[in-house]
Amino acid sequence: MMSRFLTAPLRSLDAILTKRTAVVAVLTAVGAVAWAGCGSGGDDRYYCDAAGCYQCDAYGCSGVAPPTHAACTGASSCPSGSVCTASGCTTACSDAVPCAKGEVCKAGLCAAPTVDPGAKKDCTTKSDCGDGKACVAGSCEACGGSAGPCPCTTATAATDCASGQACVAGSCTAPTNTCKFSSECDSGKVCADGQCLASCAAAPCAAGFTCDKTVCKPTGSGSGCSTDQQCGGETPQCVAGKCAKACAADPECGAGNFCDQGACVVDTRPKPNCTDDSQCAGTGAPRKCLGGFCKYTCSTAQGDAYCRTIDNRIGYCAKDLVCRTAAEASAQCQNPADCSGGLSCIDNSCK
């Protein structure tokens, strides 16, 4: 008789355990249960460890998915209260400002336990910074105007430089500071990637210049840099990789230099010789002031023969109807962007 009364409760207990096992099996199959870290009956808590974050109850712990982070290129592309990192728009956190469930606070930034949020980045492109600034080493830095030339590359000049500017030797500058033809430069100099530079084909370069592809390129002075923060003292501005002196006018920069947008840089500008046709008057064939330079003009009817009667050195009637040298008349390039594969535009040839 006793066994009959004991058997009934045991059967009820077996049924309960069987049902619980079945429930757990179903939850486990859908990935809702992880027994690691679970407490005993009545455990209702949330916690995170190195593997993830979990919500627990009496039956087990289910994983809590971290919130998704919108992709970003800079701080301006993230909503207020968040910052841009390698993992996207990320919320800042502290003891007083906790992270959303699924994330933990890492060095002041919310991230899943298994994710490194990466460093904050103000920008990756100039568009992240707006007008009057450039993206330098992940930070928006003032440039242009009187803050020194904006940095640029030939490939990205259209986005790095303000409208109407040209990219020369790693800096944005006014087109009037650049050359297209060697005839626009002082005697003995050639136009190389928009700069009037001395030739080193037959003579060594002066101090402060290095011979590269037959022309003397300026090496500048002062410490190397990539951002203004690496400069200071008398040379607070980083221009094309060198710390430069700040200025308001050319005389402050000394011989061989000029003040470009608030920074002293090596003067490689062309040398205009006129502002109107009256300054080009003289004996012989008439000349016109074109782009700041006195030039002999020609017509298709006159052709090369007419130019040669003036001077064999400019014996070609070019497409722009100006008497030019052979190199200028059949120019392979007129600026750095016309050459590819790492070649430079030197004396209108890609080299």
Secondary structure as UniProt FT lines:
FT   HELIX           2..29
FT   TURN            30..31
FT   TURN            36..37
FT   TURN            41..42
FT   STRAND          45..49
FT   TURN            50..51
FT   STRAND          52..57
FT   TURN            58..59
FT   STRAND          60..63
FT   HELIX           75..77
FT   TURN            80..81
FT   STRAND          82..85
FT   TURN            86..87
FT   STRAND          88..92
FT   TURN            101..102
FT   STRAND          104..106
FT   TURN            107..108
FT   STRAND          109..111
FT   TURN            113..114
FT   HELIX           126..128
FT   TURN            131..132
FT   STRAND          133..136
FT   TURN            137..138
FT   STRAND          139..142
FT   TURN            145..146
FT   TURN            155..156
FT   HELIX           157..160
FT   TURN            163..164
FT   STRAND          166..168
FT   TURN            169..170
FT   STRAND          171..173
FT   HELIX           175..177
FT   HELIX           182..184
FT   TURN            187..188
FT   STRAND          189..192
FT   TURN            193..194
FT   STRAND          195..199
FT   TURN            207..208
FT   STRAND          209..212
FT   TURN            213..214
FT   STRAND          215..218
FT   HELIX           228..230
FT   TURN            233..234
FT   STRAND          237..239
FT   TURN            240..241
FT   STRAND          242..244
FT   HELIX           250..253
FT   TURN            255..256
FT   STRAND          257..260
FT   TURN            261..262
FT   STRAND          263..266
FT   HELIX           277..280
FT   STRAND          287..290
FT   TURN            291..292
FT   STRAND          293..297
FT   TURN            300..302
FT   HELIX           303..310
FT   HELIX           312..314
FT   STRAND          316..317
FT   TURN            319..320
FT   STRAND          322..324
FT   HELIX           326..329
FT   HELIX           336..338
FT   TURN            341..342
FT   STRAND          345..346
FT   TURN            347..348
FT   STRAND          349..350
//
